[in-house]
């Protein structure tokens, strides 16, 4: 089938409508649309947006050299974007455009440079097929406002043909696209290759795009590449300004780990024996004590610490297996360690044991308990049917006393690592300022934790500067971002429970290099729910010269769980600069990757931003020993922007203003699995528990 596209002076003419009229001639079975990222920073074609949005939990990062012709020619064109599917029907993109001459030096600003935030909302429709509709806005706010526009777009597919039509209203004086726009993409079977033709309201474009198949070795990520040519573009000098451009995109499904875990089918060599298989009774049989000893040995072998195993009476006629353990090896998520405990314990449980109760310790202190039916979990390990095991799983914080009623196989807990060293980057940066496209300061942060008595530890934090851009040299314009070499924290910390609902941590010592003081944090669970009241406070003997309010700061917030992996924090803060005001955060987790959108107001300054939070440590780290090294389970990277208005249009870099309180350690990170802690969360994660068992523990049976 041939479709003729004819571009008129004012946009699309009857050629596109004629193409739509050929619907009856297209394939009767529609093929799936392929995702692409437009140069504007949204899901779409070469330049124009479509009504598609990124799937929930998918990240798209792009790099190309497209430049809007209105700016004229420049030596370097850098066009980058980062997008994520935040919610069903919603995608959010950040775009960084940098067009410049003499770009190699610092303290230069020789062309347009802008960071813009783009939002697109797909409108739910009552039909499953047919066109999709979306509303979008480019450049939500900020100081430069170079690409502002609002648009509405409709997209549909007709066999191998994808069609998008829309209308945009650009902000006066900006380079945002404006007027009627539209385009078509023809997919060449299952090759991943498409040919595209578009009109963006000002100029015409044609090009090719290729989508790879999901790459299993890279978490089912996809590579998307495109080349394009513009036509009929006239510069301000009345000369032709047609350009050839390219773009590369990486589509990363953050939920891939959960998907793979749910689809796990063990290899034949890993298959567990059938539950109804008859055992050979001719030889010597293992006693309950033998099985408990084997379980203890296996749990130590997989790298768990402070292990104790025993039996106790439960409800009348029931026998419970108790397992105490502490985990630092599986630092991405506590779910992995729990999967090892449940898998090994249910397989090695003596006859007559109905449930396994796993008590999770931190610094030897009880934090929470999770229990499951032995019969249900054994079946789940074999057939992967999660219904029964989810129904049987029970989670609760601060388990009641059980030690005296338990017959321990060994009264003493197994050993633990006396020194733990977490190595993480200390990174400060600015992006898209008037003096540099990217300025950074990089240091290595060595945080050493030495467990003492129950709930107590010593913490030493050492900073080693590694590298920085010239604008962050001593005395340079951004030198305030630098961290000096030396011991930043030297403190003694104690955690304890206040009743059954409030976990508290208090630290005393030297913080922020040379300030004596106290830091405290409390996570108070709301009775009858998994919501939290969170309190933070810090008091020092003096402030830094550049942070007049840092001698004291506090946070009081309420966390409302919208789902086991999504919550809202709302509260009041006294910030590092002494100002006070509200703070609002929205957090969503996709596996071990978190996305946070935040808003902070201190005095008359308002900031908003986006963070990606991810682990920088392997799923299985070092085995316990005299000293173990690990990476952080939580490392945030993001941008914040000063919210501008008509009276203050400059998006200034204010590195010391309206900063949230920073503590040396965190109850949420160290004891509460980064907030992912509830009955619903552990029930949702049973597939990952099963996956961890087959990956790290099956060979020990």
Secondary structure, DSSP 8 states (H G I E B T S, - for coil): ------EETTEE-HHHHHHHHGGGGS-SS-------EETTTEEBSSSSB-S----TTEEEEEEE----GGG---SEEEEEEEEEEEETTEEEEEEEEEEESSTTSSS---S-EEEEEEEEEEE--S-SSS-EEEEEEE--S-S---S-EEEEEEEEEETTEEEEEEEEEE-TTS-S--EEEEEEEEE-TTSSEEEEEEE-SS-EEEEEEEE---BGGGTTBEEEEEEEEEES-B-TTSSB---EEEEEEEEEETTHHHHHHHT----GGG----TT-----SS----HHHHHHHHHHHHHHTT-EEEEEEEEE-STT-EEEEEEEE-SSS-S-HHHHHHHHHHHHHHH--TTEEEEEEEEEETTEEEEEEEEEHHHHHHHHHH---HHHHHH-EEEES----GGG-EESSSS-----SEEEEEEEEEEEEES-SS-SEEEEEEEEEEEEEE-STTEEEEEEEEEEEEE-GGGSTTSTTGGG---SEEEEEEEEEEEEETTTEEEEEEEEEETTTEEEEEEEEEEE-TTSS-EEEEEEEEES--BTTBTTTTEEEEEEEEEEEETTEEEEEEEEE-TTS-EEEEEEEEEEETTEEEEEEEEEETTEEEEEEEEEE--S-SS----SSEEEE--S-EEEEEEEE---SS-------TTSS-----SS-HHHHTSGGG--SHHHHHHTHHHHHHHHHHHTGGG-
